[in-house]
Amino acid sequence: MSFHIPTVPAPSGAACCRCKRWTYAPIVVRWIPSASGPGYTLYACPRHAAALNPGPIPGELERGM
């Protein structure tokens, strides 16, 4: 008899840009463009997201905001 063991997806999340702790509920707070490739996104945990001044996020600069 064979059993099928379901695969578990890898946990997703990001490190908070303020406290550096891993969070499973990251909030996008800023997107940093790069001159030599794709930009990168800064994330914050829910605890610190409200205290950070939001910057442009992906897509906002292309719309002229």
C-alpha distances in whole Angstrom, upper triangle without the diagonal:
4,7,10,13,16,19,22,25,28,31,34,37,41,43,46,49,51,49,47,44,41,40,37,40,42,46,47,51,52,52,53,54,55,57,55,52,50,51,48,48,49,46,47,46,46,49,51,51,54,56,56,58,56,56,55,52,50,52,55,57,56,58,61,60
4,7,10,13,16,19,22,24,27,30,34,37,40,43,46,48,46,43,41,37,37,34,37,39,42,44,47,49,48,50,51,51,53,51,48,46,47,45,44,45,43,44,42,43,46,48,47,50,53,52,54,52,53,52,48,47,48,51,53,53,54,57,57
4,6,9,12,15,19,21,24,27,31,34,37,39,43,45,43,40,37,34,34,31,33,36,39,41,44,46,45,47,48,48,51,49,46,43,44,42,41,42,40,41,39,40,42,44,44,47,49,49,51,49,50,49,45,44,46,49,51,50,52,55,54
4,6,9,12,16,18,21,24,28,31,34,37,40,42,40,38,35,32,31,28,30,33,36,37,41,42,42,44,45,45,48,46,42,40,41,39,38,39,37,38,36,37,40,42,41,44,46,46,48,46,46,45,42,40,42,45,47,47,48,51,50
4,6,9,13,15,18,21,24,28,30,33,36,39,37,34,31,28,27,25,27,30,33,34,38,39,39,41,42,43,45,43,40,38,38,36,35,36,34,34,33,34,36,38,38,41,43,43,45,43,44,43,39,38,40,43,45,45,46,49,48
4,6,10,13,15,18,22,25,28,31,34,36,34,32,29,26,25,22,24,26,29,31,35,36,36,38,39,40,42,41,37,35,35,33,32,33,31,32,30,31,34,35,35,38,40,40,42,39,40,39,36,34,36,39,41,41,42,45,45
4,6,9,12,15,19,22,25,28,31,33,32,29,26,23,22,19,22,24,27,28,32,33,33,35,36,36,39,37,34,31,32,30,29,30,28,29,27,29,31,33,32,35,38,37,39,37,37,37,33,31,34,37,39,38,40,43,42
4,6,9,12,15,19,21,24,27,30,28,26,23,19,19,16,18,20,24,25,29,30,30,32,34,34,37,36,32,30,30,27,26,27,24,25,24,25,28,29,29,32,34,34,36,34,34,34,30,29,31,34,36,36,38,41,40
4,6,9,12,16,19,22,25,27,26,23,21,17,16,13,16,17,21,22,25,27,26,28,30,31,34,32,29,26,26,24,22,23,21,22,21,23,26,27,26,29,31,31,33,30,31,30,27,25,28,31,33,33,34,37,36
4,6,10,13,15,19,22,24,23,20,18,14,14,11,14,16,19,20,23,25,24,26,28,28,31,30,27,24,24,21,20,21,19,20,19,21,24,25,24,28,29,28,30,28,29,28,25,24,27,29,31,32,33,36,35
4,7,10,13,16,19,21,20,17,15,11,10,8,11,12,16,18,21,22,22,24,26,27,31,30,27,24,23,20,18,18,16,17,15,17,20,21,21,24,26,25,27,26,27,26,23,23,26,28,30,31,32,34,33
4,7,10,13,16,19,18,15,13,10,9,6,9,9,13,14,17,19,19,21,23,24,27,27,24,21,20,17,15,15,13,14,13,15,18,19,18,21,23,22,24,22,23,23,19,19,22,24,26,27,28,31,29
4,7,9,12,15,14,12,10,7,6,4,6,6,9,11,14,16,16,18,21,22,26,26,23,20,18,15,12,12,9,10,10,12,15,15,14,18,20,19,21,19,20,20,17,17,20,22,24,25,27,29,27
4,6,9,12,12,9,8,6,6,7,8,6,9,10,12,13,14,16,18,20,23,23,21,18,16,12,10,9,7,8,8,12,14,13,13,17,18,16,18,17,18,18,16,16,20,21,23,24,26,27,26
4,6,9,8,5,5,4,6,9,10,8,10,11,12,13,14,16,19,20,23,23,22,19,17,13,11,9,7,7,8,11,13,12,12,16,16,15,17,17,17,19,17,18,21,22,24,26,28,28,27
4,5,6,5,6,6,7,10,10,7,9,10,10,12,14,15,19,20,24,24,23,20,17,14,11,8,5,4,5,9,10,8,9,12,12,11,14,14,15,17,16,17,21,21,23,25,27,27,25
4,6,6,8,10,11,14,13,10,10,10,9,10,12,13,16,18,21,22,21,19,15,12,10,6,6,6,8,11,12,9,9,13,12,10,12,12,13,15,14,17,20,20,21,24,25,25,23
4,6,8,11,12,15,14,12,12,12,11,12,15,15,19,21,24,25,24,22,19,16,13,10,9,7,8,11,10,7,9,11,10,9,12,13,14,17,17,20,23,22,23,27,28,28,25
4,5,9,10,14,14,12,13,15,14,16,18,19,22,24,27,28,27,25,22,18,16,12,11,8,8,11,10,8,11,13,12,12,15,16,18,21,20,22,26,26,27,30,31,31,28
4,7,9,13,14,12,13,14,14,15,17,17,21,22,25,26,24,22,19,16,14,11,10,9,9,13,12,11,13,16,15,14,17,17,19,21,20,21,25,25,26,29,31,31,29
4,6,10,11,11,13,15,15,17,19,20,23,24,28,28,26,24,22,18,16,13,11,9,8,11,11,11,13,16,16,16,19,19,21,22,21,23,26,27,28,31,32,33,30
4,7,9,9,12,14,15,17,18,20,23,24,28,27,25,23,21,17,15,13,10,9,8,11,12,12,14,17,18,17,20,19,21,22,20,21,25,26,27,29,31,32,30
4,5,6,9,12,14,16,18,20,23,25,28,29,26,23,21,17,15,12,9,8,6,8,10,11,12,15,16,16,19,18,20,21,19,20,23,24,26,28,29,31,28
4,6,10,12,15,18,19,21,24,26,30,30,27,24,22,18,16,14,11,10,8,10,12,14,14,17,19,18,21,20,21,22,19,20,23,24,27,28,29,31,29
4,7,10,13,16,17,20,23,25,29,29,27,23,21,18,14,13,9,9,7,7,10,12,11,14,16,16,18,17,19,19,17,18,21,22,24,26,26,28,26
4,7,9,12,14,16,19,22,25,26,23,20,18,14,11,9,6,6,5,7,10,10,9,12,14,13,15,14,15,16,13,15,18,19,21,23,24,25,23
4,6,9,12,15,18,21,24,25,23,20,17,14,10,8,5,5,6,7,10,9,7,10,12,11,12,10,12,13,11,13,15,16,18,20,21,22,20
4,6,8,11,14,17,21,22,20,16,13,11,7,6,5,7,9,10,13,11,8,11,13,11,11,8,9,10,7,9,12,12,15,17,18,19,16
4,7,10,13,17,20,22,20,17,14,11,8,6,6,7,10,11,13,10,7,9,10,7,8,5,6,8,7,10,13,12,14,17,17,18,15
4,7,10,13,16,18,17,14,10,9,6,5,7,9,13,14,16,13,10,13,13,10,9,6,5,5,5,8,11,10,11,14,16,16,13
4,6,10,13,15,13,10,7,6,4,6,9,12,16,17,19,17,14,16,17,13,12,9,7,6,5,6,9,9,9,12,14,14,13
4,7,10,12,11,9,5,5,6,8,11,14,18,20,22,19,17,19,19,15,14,12,9,8,8,9,12,12,11,13,16,16,15
4,7,9,8,7,4,7,9,11,15,18,21,23,25,22,20,22,22,18,17,15,11,10,10,9,11,12,10,11,15,14,15
4,6,6,6,5,8,11,13,17,20,24,26,28,25,23,25,25,21,20,18,15,13,13,12,14,15,13,14,18,17,18
4,6,8,8,11,15,17,21,24,27,30,31,28,26,29,28,25,23,21,18,16,16,15,16,17,14,15,19,18,19
4,7,9,12,15,18,21,25,28,31,33,30,28,31,30,27,26,24,20,19,18,17,18,20,17,17,21,21,22
4,6,9,13,16,19,23,26,29,31,28,26,29,29,26,25,23,20,17,16,14,16,18,16,16,20,20,21
4,7,10,13,16,20,23,26,28,26,23,26,27,23,22,20,17,15,13,11,13,15,14,14,17,18,19
4,7,10,13,17,20,23,25,22,20,23,23,20,19,16,13,12,10,9,11,13,12,13,16,17,17
4,7,10,13,17,19,21,19,17,20,20,17,17,15,13,11,10,9,12,14,13,15,18,19,18
4,6,10,13,16,18,16,14,17,17,14,14,12,10,10,7,8,11,13,13,15,17,18,17
4,7,10,13,15,12,11,14,14,11,12,10,10,10,9,10,14,15,15,18,20,20,18
4,7,10,12,10,8,12,13,10,12,10,11,12,10,12,16,16,18,20,21,22,20
4,6,8,6,5,9,10,8,11,10,12,14,13,15,18,18,20,23,24,24,22
4,5,6,6,9,11,11,14,13,16,17,16,18,21,21,23,26,27,27,25
4,6,5,7,10,11,14,13,16,18,17,19,22,22,24,27,27,28,25
4,6,7,8,10,14,14,17,20,19,22,25,24,26,29,29,30,27
4,6,5,7,10,11,14,17,17,20,23,22,24,27,27,27,24
4,5,5,8,8,12,14,13,17,19,18,21,23,24,24,21
4,6,8,9,12,15,15,19,21,19,22,25,24,24,21
4,7,9,12,16,16,20,22,21,22,26,26,25,22
4,6,9,12,13,17,19,18,19,23,23,22,19
4,6,10,12,16,18,15,17,20,20,19,16
4,7,8,12,14,12,13,17,17,16,13
4,6,10,12,9,10,14,14,13,11
4,7,8,6,7,10,11,10,8
4,6,6,8,10,11,12,10
4,6,7,8,10,12,11
4,6,5,7,9,9
4,5,5,7,6
4,5,5,6
4,5,8
4,6
4
